[in-house]
Amino acid sequence: MPDLRSKTAIVTGATSGIGEVCARELAGMGATVVLAGRSQQKLEATLARIKQKYPDADVVKGPLMDFGDPASVRGFAAEYKRQGRPLHMLVNNAGAYTTTKHQTKEGVAELCQVNHLGPYLLTRLLEGVLVASAPSRVVIVSSVTHRWGNLCSTPDQLRQEFLQGDFGHYYWNTKLANCMFGYELQRRLGGRGVQSCVVDPGAVKTDVWRHSHWLVQRAVDYVYAPPDVGAEALIYGAAAPWDTAGDRVGDGGRAALPPDQDLRYYAPVVFASPLLTWYSPEGNQGTLGHAAMRWVGLPCSTPWGVAKCWACMAAAVTMSTIDWPLRQLSRGRVQGVRLVPSSALSYDRQLGAALWDASADEAGVPRACQLA
Ligand SMILES: NC(=O)c1ccc[n+]([C@@H]2O[C@H](COP(=O)([O-])OP(=O)(O)OC[C@H]3O[C@@H](n4cnc5c(N)ncnc54)[C@H](OP(=O)(O)O)[C@@H]3O)[C@@H](O)[C@H]2O)c1
């Protein structure tokens, strides 16, 4: 891994799970790491654990930031800019999983606020620093679940249906939004030296599953990978040289792509399986079938779409169950991170731009990037 001395990183959700491992290892490679979290106590404990492994690490606590509260995101960004630090790596890792449906006091679906709109706002508020520090990198942590996500019927309805509405309460939709935001950021700022990529950490034993069904929790306990392994994709996305990051054998043409087409999604080996990547959601067809499936937040507009959706979920569950056992059995032969396609819908340029604009309006930032 490269020498990151003279580089500065922010890692959100750094107080546990894969975020903590990512922050620790970036610091171990020499980067100055600003830990972003919402609990002073947890930030201090994380700092102490990192210092225990890397006593010389240059790690600092950022101001408290809760993605559920846009004011605290603004406070974090303002303080960061006031301190005059550069920003070479922004790892948008913080995220939550819940099935309960709450709205924030601003009227946004809470899960959407935490998983998408909060990170969107933070990134937009720091975009000028990212451009000034270029080459810089934004890593957005998505999930295999984005593959059965859908945002709404038409781009015009994004705000009503996703940001403020029912679709924003579904984890997979927020993770699809992560992909679309990462790609749109790359389209808009890739040419200015801000490289954005989306990563899937795989199936990892962390606190994020604490609100899931008890059966999932048992699976997590027994067969999910430890955070040290799950963080590999994040560390790779943040630190690997852009020319070669994620390159597979035979993927030599990628470095030559223009920045607005160089859209990267990294996944650990088993999650890069064609069994998952073949799946292509139906998109925004707004048909009766789609409407009928809305109550479960699924993107299916045809019987074939319904079948593919469930097949994809079954494949994801299978992959999640076999990933870590397989890696252990293979004694290191099955490992690493690959560049793979995300769902077809995640590349929808029109929807990506519409999501960007709707998110800007909702978050109260200009639609156009402010680069000064
Ligand atoms: N674990 C997996 O199998 C898996 C798979 C795919 C994707 N992911 C994604 O990976 C990312 C990291 O999750 P993890 O697995 O490492 O779980 P985790 O251990 O629960 O870490 C989540 C981090 O996000 C922070 N966070 C949650 N809500 C927040 C909020 N409102 N404001 C600020 N920070 C908040 C948490 O802070 P607190 O400690 O204060 O709660 C914690 O530091 C998430 O985006 C998750 O969706 C995980």
The ligand as an SDF file (V2000), in Angstrom:
LIG
                    3D

 48 52  0  0  0  0  0  0  0  0999 V2000
  -21.4610   -4.6710    7.8390 N   0  0  0  0  0  0  0  0  0  0  0  0
  -21.8520   -5.0400    6.6130 C   0  0  0  0  0  0  0  0  0  0  0  0
  -22.0340   -6.2420    6.3230 O   0  0  0  0  0  0  0  0  0  0  0  0
  -22.0950   -4.0000    5.5750 C   0  0  0  0  0  0  0  0  0  0  0  0
  -22.4310   -4.4230    4.2730 C   0  0  0  0  0  0  0  0  0  0  0  0
  -22.6520   -3.4720    3.2920 C   0  0  0  0  0  0  0  0  0  0  0  0
  -22.5200   -2.1310    3.5960 C   0  0  0  0  0  0  0  0  0  0  0  0
  -22.2040   -1.7400    4.8750 N   0  0  0  0  0  0  0  0  0  0  0  0
  -22.0660   -0.3060    5.1290 C   0  0  0  0  0  0  0  0  0  0  0  0
  -20.8490   -0.0620    5.7840 O   0  0  0  0  0  0  0  0  0  0  0  0
  -20.9180    1.1760    6.4850 C   0  0  0  0  0  0  0  0  0  0  0  0
  -20.3060    1.0150    7.8660 C   0  0  0  0  0  0  0  0  0  0  0  0
  -21.0930    0.1470    8.6310 O   0  0  0  0  0  0  0  0  0  0  0  0
  -20.5050   -0.9550    9.6050 P   0  0  0  0  0  0  0  0  0  0  0  0
  -20.8610   -2.2680    9.0320 O   0  0  0  0  0  0  0  0  0  0  0  0
  -19.0900   -0.6900    9.9590 O   0  0  0  0  0  0  0  0  0  0  0  0
  -21.4610   -0.7480   10.8800 O   0  0  0  0  0  0  0  0  0  0  0  0
  -21.2400    0.0000   12.2730 P   0  0  0  0  0  0  0  0  0  0  0  0
  -20.1750   -0.6910   13.0480 O   0  0  0  0  0  0  0  0  0  0  0  0
  -22.5820    0.1140   12.8840 O   0  0  0  0  0  0  0  0  0  0  0  0
  -20.6950    1.4250   11.8470 O   0  0  0  0  0  0  0  0  0  0  0  0
  -21.5440    2.4350   11.4070 C   0  0  0  0  0  0  0  0  0  0  0  0
  -20.9000    3.7560   11.7490 C   0  0  0  0  0  0  0  0  0  0  0  0
  -21.7620    4.7860   11.2680 O   0  0  0  0  0  0  0  0  0  0  0  0
  -22.0430    5.6410   12.3430 C   0  0  0  0  0  0  0  0  0  0  0  0
  -23.3620    6.2330   12.2650 N   0  0  0  0  0  0  0  0  0  0  0  0
  -24.5620    5.6060   12.2770 C   0  0  0  0  0  0  0  0  0  0  0  0
  -25.5440    6.5150   12.2640 N   0  0  0  0  0  0  0  0  0  0  0  0
  -24.9470    7.7310   12.2520 C   0  0  0  0  0  0  0  0  0  0  0  0
  -25.4250    9.0560   12.2600 C   0  0  0  0  0  0  0  0  0  0  0  0
  -26.7410    9.3480   12.3150 N   0  0  0  0  0  0  0  0  0  0  0  0
  -24.5300   10.0760   12.2360 N   0  0  0  0  0  0  0  0  0  0  0  0
  -23.2120    9.8230   12.2270 C   0  0  0  0  0  0  0  0  0  0  0  0
  -22.6950    8.5960   12.2400 N   0  0  0  0  0  0  0  0  0  0  0  0
  -23.5600    7.5530   12.2520 C   0  0  0  0  0  0  0  0  0  0  0  0
  -21.9590    4.7800   13.5880 C   0  0  0  0  0  0  0  0  0  0  0  0
  -21.7830    5.6040   14.7110 O   0  0  0  0  0  0  0  0  0  0  0  0
  -22.3230    5.1410   16.1710 P   0  0  0  0  0  0  0  0  0  0  0  0
  -21.2900    4.1780   16.6470 O   0  0  0  0  0  0  0  0  0  0  0  0
  -22.3910    6.4060   16.9360 O   0  0  0  0  0  0  0  0  0  0  0  0
  -23.6610    4.4840   15.9470 O   0  0  0  0  0  0  0  0  0  0  0  0
  -20.7560    3.9270   13.2580 C   0  0  0  0  0  0  0  0  0  0  0  0
  -19.5600    4.5900   13.5550 O   0  0  0  0  0  0  0  0  0  0  0  0
  -22.3900    1.5580    6.4830 C   0  0  0  0  0  0  0  0  0  0  0  0
  -22.5870    2.5620    5.5150 O   0  0  0  0  0  0  0  0  0  0  0  0
  -23.0970    0.2830    6.0690 C   0  0  0  0  0  0  0  0  0  0  0  0
  -24.3110    0.5390    5.4050 O   0  0  0  0  0  0  0  0  0  0  0  0
  -21.9760   -2.6490    5.8590 C   0  0  0  0  0  0  0  0  0  0  0  0
  1  2  1  0
  2  3  2  0
  2  4  1  0
  4  5  1  0
  4 48  2  0
  5  6  2  0
  6  7  1  0
  7  8  2  0
  8  9  1  0
  8 48  1  0
  9 10  1  0
  9 46  1  0
 10 11  1  0
 11 12  1  0
 11 44  1  0
 12 13  1  0
 13 14  1  0
 14 15  2  0
 14 16  1  0
 14 17  1  0
 17 18  1  0
 18 19  2  0
 18 20  1  0
 18 21  1  0
 21 22  1  0
 22 23  1  0
 23 24  1  0
 23 42  1  0
 24 25  1  0
 25 26  1  0
 25 36  1  0
 26 27  1  0
 26 35  1  0
 27 28  2  0
 28 29  1  0
 29 30  1  0
 29 35  2  0
 30 31  1  0
 30 32  2  0
 32 33  1  0
 33 34  2  0
 34 35  1  0
 36 37  1  0
 36 42  1  0
 37 38  1  0
 38 39  2  0
 38 40  1  0
 38 41  1  0
 42 43  1  0
 44 45  1  0
 44 46  1  0
 46 47  1  0
M  CHG  2   8   1  16  -1
M  END
$$$$
